[in-house]
């Protein structure tokens, strides 16, 4: 879609340079993730905890914020200061109905 790369780091750099196709690709990615979370919410009847992990989940602060912004109706409230982290952390706001965490994947 971006015609550049599937590497989020490359896309973020292109977005910072004003590339509209990169912005569209990242927005579509984030929307797809949020839609999937919403589907799980409906299937499971609620959401207690949302965990970000793996390369993008652990390292892309903006992606976490953008994904969570679309989930406020489900009770997801992100704390921007807490979200500004790489590594294990609770990144939800104090009093958020849903606990949002970053948990690094286990490397074997």
Buried (B, 14 or more C-beta within 10 A) or exposed (E): EBEBEEEBEBBBBBBEEEBEBBBBBBEEBBEEBBEEBBEEBEEEEEBEEBEBBEEBBBBBBBBBBBBBEBBEEBBBBBBEEBBEBEEEBBBBBEEBEBBBBBBBEEEE
